[in-house]
Amino acid sequence: MYSYEDRLRAVRLYIKLGKRTGLTIRQLGYPTKNALKAWHRAYEQRLDLPAAFVRKPKYTSAQRQLAIDHFVANGRCLAVTIKALGYPSRALLAGWVRDAYPELPLRVGQAHEAVSSQAKQSAVMALCLRQGSAQAVAQELGVSRPSLYNWRNQLLSNEALASMKPKQNSSPGSKQDELEREVERLQRDVKRLKLEQDILRKANELLKKELGVDQQLLTNREKTQLVDALRSTHALADLLAELELPRSSYFYHRGRLELGDKYAAVRCVMADIFQSNYRCYGSRRMHATLARQSVTISEKVVRRLMKEECLIPVLRKRRRYGSYMGEISPAPDNLLNRDFTASAPNKKWLTDITEFQIPAGKVYLSPMIDCFDGLVISWAMGVRPDAQLVNTMLDAAIDTVIAGDDRPVVHSDRGGHYRWPGWLTRIADARLVRSMSRKACSPDNAACEGFFGRLKNELFYARDWLNTTVDEFMAALDAYIRWYNEARIKVSLGSRSPVEYRKSLGIAV
């Protein structure tokens, strides 16, 4: 198959690569592993390879001559010779005979005289009515077993042959076995379905999972809890196989569960922090609050514990109140241009109006926010979004800077509240600078919109205000803003509230 040059190249590369068979074959693309090793053995014997590969004959010349002689002396039948000697194959023996005696005819079967049709019918009758094996019938009649079946196929039709074939499971014993196997299969199915049902029920009971939970979504720790809960009613091997939980993983997590929860005290502290801070703290602020209480755990652990304890803030987006009334007067330029950072207090102020809908009625809030640290400078609440609402808020904000030299930029949207004569007069008298967002572009006042989003997510959406009056809601809103300024930590301020941050900088509040 391969030339001398190909074989020699393969052997030399094999030796060069340190007799690494796989590497040699990958580089050359040939031969097989066994062939390469055989070529190497031949090369080591004489430091060369034969020019051509000659296969060693399977039979010697003496065996060949013996088979030919036996064939000629015993009726020139291939089957007789092969049966007597045990070799070779029919094709090989026929080839030997043709080479030795080209004119000699060959016979495949045993030599026998012509059999009459009556004898064939009797033989077929004996075959069909036999009690023992077909070989015994053939020996009794003095014919070969294949001849017996050939006669049967010649004399009987296909329908008759099909009717004579024994039907499976026709005996009472076979039917009984089949029924027993069917019962066993049904019992296995019932056991498996019972196991699946128990697993789903325990997952709902222990892990608070839905009844249709996918077992692939369960953690190994949760699977271990299910196995421990069901070991009294099901075998451990069946539970592990159904949940696809390795045995080693099960015993590992079982040992961890037996040690107890080392975060039990931390869970209680986190629940208190979450409840006392309007149920709005996420993992970052929760982690910062724990650090302030000298509780040192990673933020990753905080996220996991909050998820396990269902300490999840309620976040929801709602349509905001819009006060745009059209271009009723010239609008000033957008001086902030979405730059909501300030190097010092009272440099940039933001304002807007938001709406709260409760069963008792609507409440409107108008705050003034300092871009320096997010401190709410002043705020006003009312049941109507009128000029008095924004003017009251602006007057309170102006009072905080009237004694100094600070003249901040007051940025707002293009609502009608910020174009009325009362607002414009107050801005001019206090020598403040006006700035407005572009038309219908809320990102131009994103910092103020962000404050409204946090306020509603943390205070408004997470509670039921069904039995709350308007005055009670305003009191709760006022308390939240004060807590926002004085206690609510901001990660961007070093996990401090705006008031704490200003005190750390030595800025009077």
Residue pairs with C-beta under 8 A, 6 or more apart in sequence:
1 53
2 10
2 30
2 31
4 49
4 50
4 51
4 52
6 30
7 39
7 49
8 43
8 49
9 28
10 24
10 28
10 30
10 31
10 36
10 39
11 36
11 39
11 40
11 43
11 49
13 24
13 27
13 28
14 20
14 21
14 24
14 36
14 40
15 40
17 23
17 24
17 27
19 40
21 33
21 36
21 37
22 33
24 36
25 31
25 32
25 33
25 36
31 39
39 49
42 49
42 50
43 49
58 88
59 67
59 87
59 88
63 87
64 96
66 85
67 81
67 85
67 87
67 88
67 93
67 96
68 96
68 97
68 100
68 101
70 81
70 84
70 85
71 77
71 78
71 80
71 81
71 93
71 97
72 101
72 104
74 80
74 81
74 84
75 107
75 110
75 111
76 104
76 105
76 106
76 107
77 107
77 108
77 109
77 110
77 111
78 90
78 93
78 94
78 106
78 107
78 108
79 90
79 108
79 109
79 110
80 110
80 111
81 93
82 88
82 89
82 90
82 93
88 96
90 108
94 106
97 104
97 106
109 144
109 146
109 147
110 144
112 143
115 123
115 143
115 151
120 151
120 154
120 155
121 155
123 137
123 141
123 143
123 148
123 151
124 148
124 151
124 152
124 155
124 156
126 137
126 140
126 141
127 134
127 137
127 148
127 149
127 152
128 152
128 164
130 136
130 137
134 145
134 148
134 149
135 145
137 148
138 144
138 145
138 147
138 148
141 148
152 161
153 161
156 164
168 174
169 175
169 177
169 178
191 238
192 242
195 234
195 238
195 239
195 242
196 242
198 230
198 233
198 234
199 215
199 226
199 230
199 239
199 242
199 243
200 211
200 212
200 213
201 211
202 226
202 229
202 230
203 209
203 211
203 213
203 218
203 222
203 226
204 210
204 211
204 213
206 225
206 226
206 229
207 218
207 222
207 225
207 226
209 218
215 223
215 242
215 243
215 244
216 244
218 226
218 243
220 245
220 249
220 250
220 253
221 253
221 256
221 257
223 243
223 245
223 250
223 253
224 245
224 249
224 250
224 253
224 254
224 257
225 257
226 239
226 243
227 236
227 239
227 240
227 243
227 245
227 250
228 254
228 257
230 239
231 239
239 245
240 246
240 247
240 250
261 267
263 297
263 301
263 305
266 290
266 295
266 297
266 305
267 305
267 308
267 309
269 290
269 293
269 295
270 286
270 290
270 302
270 305
270 306
270 309
270 311
271 309
271 311
273 281
273 286
273 289
273 290
274 281
274 286
274 306
274 311
277 285
277 289
277 483
277 487
277 488
278 458
278 459
278 462
278 480
278 483
279 311
279 313
279 314
279 458
279 462
280 313
280 454
280 457
280 458
280 459
280 462
281 289
281 311
281 313
282 313
283 299
283 302
283 303
283 306
284 299
284 491
285 488
285 489
285 491
285 495
286 302
286 306
286 311
287 297
287 298
287 299
287 302
288 489
288 491
288 495
289 489
289 495
290 296
290 297
290 302
291 495
292 489
292 495
305 311
306 312
313 457
313 458
313 462
314 457
314 461
314 462
315 457
315 461
316 456
316 457
316 461
317 453
318 456
318 461
320 354
320 355
320 449
320 452
321 353
321 354
321 355
321 364
321 385
322 415
323 353
323 385
323 413
323 415
323 416
323 417
324 413
324 414
324 415
324 416
324 439
324 440
325 415
325 416
325 419
327 414
327 439
328 416
328 419
329 419
331 414
331 419
331 436
332 434
332 435
332 436
333 435
333 436
334 411
334 435
334 436
334 437
334 438
334 444
335 409
335 411
335 433
335 435
336 348
336 409
336 411
336 435
336 444
337 444
338 443
338 444
338 446
340 348
340 350
340 371
340 446
340 447
341 371
342 348
342 370
342 371
342 372
343 372
344 372
345 370
345 372
345 373
345 375
345 406
345 502
345 507
346 370
346 372
346 400
346 401
346 404
346 406
346 408
347 371
347 372
347 406
347 408
347 409
348 370
348 371
348 372
348 408
348 409
348 411
349 368
349 369
349 370
349 371
349 377
349 397
349 408
349 409
349 410
349 411
350 368
350 369
350 371
350 411
350 412
350 445
350 447
350 448
351 366
351 367
351 368
351 369
351 390
351 393
351 394
351 410
351 411
351 412
351 418
351 448
352 366
352 367
352 412
352 413
352 415
352 445
352 448
352 449
352 452
353 364
353 365
353 366
353 385
353 389
353 390
353 415
353 417
354 364
354 365
354 452
354 455
354 456
355 362
355 363
355 364
355 385
356 362
356 363
356 364
356 365
356 456
356 460
356 473
356 477
358 465
358 468
358 470
358 473
359 465
359 466
359 468
360 465
360 468
360 469
360 470
360 473
361 383
361 470
362 383
363 381
363 382
363 383
363 470
363 473
363 474
363 477
364 381
364 382
364 383
364 384
364 385
364 389
365 379
365 380
365 381
365 455
365 477
366 379
366 380
366 381
366 385
366 389
366 390
366 393
366 417
367 376
367 377
367 378
367 379
367 393
367 448
367 451
367 481
368 376
368 377
368 378
368 379
368 393
368 394
368 396
368 397
368 410
369 375
369 376
369 377
369 447
369 448
369 451
370 376
370 377
370 408
370 498
371 447
373 490
373 493
373 498
373 501
373 502
374 447
374 451
374 490
374 493
374 498
375 485
375 498
375 499
375 502
375 509
376 451
376 481
376 484
376 485
377 396
377 397
377 400
378 393
378 394
378 396
378 397
378 399
378 400
379 393
379 396
379 478
379 481
380 389
380 390
380 392
380 393
380 396
381 389
381 474
381 477
381 478
382 388
382 389
383 470
385 417
386 417
387 417
387 420
387 422
387 423
389 417
390 417
390 418
390 423
391 422
391 423
391 426
394 410
394 423
394 426
394 427
395 426
398 426
398 430
398 432
401 407
401 408
401 430
402 430
407 430
407 431
407 432
407 433
408 432
408 433
409 432
409 433
409 434
409 435
410 427
410 432
410 433
410 434
410 435
411 435
411 436
411 437
411 445
412 418
412 434
412 435
412 436
412 437
412 445
413 436
413 437
413 442
413 444
413 445
414 436
414 437
414 438
414 439
417 423
418 434
418 436
427 434
437 444
437 445
438 444
442 449
455 480
455 481
455 484
458 480
459 476
459 477
459 480
465 473
468 476
484 497
484 498
485 497
485 498
485 499
486 497
486 499
486 500
487 497
488 497
489 495
489 496
489 497
489 500
490 496
490 497
490 498
490 501
493 500
493 501
494 501
494 504
496 504
499 509
502 508
502 509
503 509
